[in-house]
Amino acid sequence: MKLTMTNWTAAAALIGLGVSSMANADAIPMTWLDTVDFNPDRLVTVNSPVIYNHTLENFLPGTDSVDSYSLRFDLYDDKDCEIEAALFSQPGRLLDSIWFNLTGSENGGWTMAGVWQLETSGRLTIAISSLIGDFYLGGSTLEVKGSRNVPEPDTLALFGAGLLLFGLLRRKRSIS
């Protein structure tokens, strides 16, 4: 087999096709759940925020994608004040206030910056502080909906064939 520019171009095109088609992989719907249970519960005051991370197990940063997520906080009254208000922050949203009656569970929304942090690290940083009064943070639950991208077997075979052809052409060139 004579090495020509056409052979090298064909090998490069085959490898490029394999790599580009990996981006069009099959996506499997996934749900990841992480619960942080503070034991003992953390006292939250105006001067002492609680900062913590939710870390997703079995999440593959750079491979898995996030469509949305939801946060649930378990907040409890310390019986000192009638009105309580929590401030929580997450990537992309510095101050969200939650006015609550301390029934136990409050919800927080998602942000694009939070999605980015989850997709790049598999972790979400949360901070909760008090706007009015003081209260306890018992725990927090993060539920993430997204997908896991899985390359198709045909794509992997095509990519492997391209690498094999590239290697053979390179070897033949070094022998000549």
ZIKACOR-V431823 format. One record per residue. RES is the residue in one letter. PHI is phi in degrees with one decimal (none if undefined). PSI is psi in whole degrees, -180 to 180 (NA if undefined). OMEGA is omega as a letter, one per 20 degrees, with the letter a starting at -180 (* if undefined). Layout:
res-><RES & RES>
phi-><PHI & PHI>
psi-><PSI & PSI>
omega-><OMEGA & OMEGA>
//
This chain:
res-><M & K & L & T & M & T & N & W & T & A & A & A & A & L & I & G & L & G & V & S & S & M & A & N & A & D & A & I & P & M & T & W & L & D & T & V & D & F & N & P & D & R & L & V & T & V & N & S & P & V & I & Y & N & H & T & L & E & N & F & L & P & G & T & D & S & V & D & S & Y & S & L & R & F & D & L & Y & D & D & K & D & C & E & I & E & A & A & L & F & S & Q & P & G & R & L & L & D & S & I & W & F & N & L & T & G & S & E & N & G & G & W & T & M & A & G & V & W & Q & L & E & T & S & G & R & L & T & I & A & I & S & S & L & I & G & D & F & Y & L & G & G & S & T & L & E & V & K & G & S & R & N & V & P & E & P & D & T & L & A & L & F & G & A & G & L & L & L & F & G & L & L & R & R & K & R & S & I & S>
phi-><none & -82.9 & -80.4 & -130.2 & -62.6 & -64.3 & -62.1 & -64.1 & -64.3 & -63.6 & -64.0 & -64.4 & -65.6 & -64.2 & -65.3 & -61.2 & -62.9 & -63.2 & -67.8 & -68.4 & -75.9 & -66.6 & -70.1 & -95.1 & -75.9 & -70.8 & -113.3 & -101.2 & -60.7 & -135.3 & -133.2 & -112.4 & -131.4 & -133.0 & -118.6 & -108.0 & -114.7 & -81.3 & -134.7 & -77.5 & -57.5 & -92.9 & -77.6 & -113.3 & -128.2 & -60.1 & -96.5 & -135.9 & -72.5 & -112.0 & -117.3 & -153.8 & -119.0 & -98.2 & -120.9 & -85.6 & -79.6 & 63.6 & -95.7 & -106.0 & -57.6 & 86.9 & -113.7 & -78.2 & -122.7 & -110.3 & -92.2 & -163.2 & -150.4 & -136.2 & -115.1 & -129.4 & -111.7 & -103.3 & -112.5 & -132.8 & -74.6 & -98.3 & 68.5 & -94.4 & -140.4 & -79.3 & -105.4 & -127.6 & -145.5 & -105.1 & -112.3 & -126.4 & -130.1 & -149.3 & -54.1 & 88.9 & -145.7 & -77.5 & -136.7 & -110.5 & -100.4 & -122.2 & -90.9 & -138.0 & -104.0 & 59.7 & -86.7 & 126.8 & -127.4 & -130.1 & -116.4 & -125.0 & -85.6 & -111.6 & -133.2 & -65.8 & -65.6 & -66.9 & -60.4 & -61.0 & -62.5 & -64.6 & -67.1 & -89.3 & -130.5 & 73.3 & -138.0 & -131.1 & -94.0 & -126.1 & -131.2 & -123.7 & -136.6 & -101.2 & -91.5 & -140.5 & 76.9 & -138.8 & -158.9 & -109.1 & -103.9 & -86.6 & 177.9 & -153.9 & -125.6 & -114.0 & -117.1 & -116.5 & -109.8 & -170.9 & -149.7 & -107.7 & -87.3 & -120.3 & -63.1 & -73.0 & -57.5 & -62.8 & -63.2 & -63.2 & -64.7 & -63.0 & -62.0 & -62.5 & -63.8 & -63.1 & -64.8 & -62.7 & -61.3 & -59.9 & -64.0 & -64.5 & -63.8 & -66.2 & -64.8 & -62.3 & -66.4 & -72.2 & -75.0 & -65.8>
psi-><123 & 131 & 118 & 173 & -31 & -42 & -45 & -40 & -42 & -42 & -44 & -39 & -41 & -43 & -45 & -40 & -42 & -44 & -44 & -33 & -16 & -26 & -24 & 41 & 165 & 143 & 128 & 123 & 137 & 154 & 127 & 142 & 131 & 129 & 130 & 120 & 110 & 121 & 104 & 164 & 148 & 130 & 128 & 124 & 177 & -36 & -4 & 87 & 162 & 123 & 130 & 170 & 143 & 129 & 125 & 123 & 147 & 18 & 133 & 96 & 138 & -17 & -50 & 152 & 152 & 128 & -44 & 168 & 161 & 147 & 141 & 131 & 140 & 105 & 138 & 143 & 145 & 6 & 20 & -27 & 148 & -37 & 130 & 144 & 130 & 147 & 130 & 147 & 152 & 169 & 130 & -10 & 106 & -42 & 104 & 130 & 143 & 113 & 126 & 159 & 12 & 48 & -9 & -45 & 131 & 154 & 148 & 149 & -178 & 162 & 159 & -36 & -34 & -41 & -45 & -45 & -41 & -45 & -32 & -24 & -14 & 19 & 149 & 125 & 130 & 143 & 132 & 130 & 175 & 135 & -41 & 134 & -171 & 153 & 176 & 143 & 113 & -31 & -179 & 142 & 132 & 125 & 124 & 130 & 134 & -149 & 155 & 125 & 123 & 121 & 143 & 147 & -38 & -38 & -47 & -39 & -43 & -43 & -44 & -41 & -40 & -43 & -41 & -46 & -44 & -44 & -42 & -43 & -40 & -41 & -45 & -37 & -39 & -26 & -37 & NA>
omega-><a & r & r & r & r & r & r & r & r & r & r & r & r & r & r & r & r & a & a & a & r & r & r & a & r & r & r & r & a & r & r & a & r & r & r & a & a & r & j & r & a & r & a & r & r & a & a & r & r & a & a & r & r & r & a & r & r & r & a & r & a & r & r & r & a & r & r & r & r & r & r & a & r & a & a & a & r & r & r & a & r & a & r & r & r & r & r & r & r & a & r & r & a & a & r & r & r & r & a & r & r & r & r & a & r & a & r & a & a & r & r & r & r & r & r & a & r & a & a & a & a & a & r & a & a & r & r & r & a & r & r & r & r & a & r & r & a & a & a & r & r & r & a & r & a & a & r & a & a & r & r & r & r & r & r & r & r & r & r & r & r & r & r & r & r & r & r & r & r & r & a & a & a & r & a & *>
//
